Amino acid sequence: MIIEQIRSRLENGFHPFTLELSSGRKIRVPHQHFIALHPKAIVVIDQKGISHTISPLHVVSIGEAARHH
């Protein structure tokens, strides 16, 4: 279900968002080209080019990201 929610955000007028994980960590998705989805994995590339591979089971919420200037 999380994968479908993320896909919806990517397809319906993208706005930056954050993925909040079960650990409390938040990962910002600044652009739709910085994320790849698979039913068993989410990969996010951050602004420094570092990849973060996440199990969809660990995503507890999706929130609006603060804008960076």
Secondary structure, DSSP 8 states (H G I E B T S, - for coil): -HHHHHHHHHHSS---EEEEETTS-EEEE-SGGGEEEETTEEEEE-TTS-EEEE-GGGEEEEEE-----
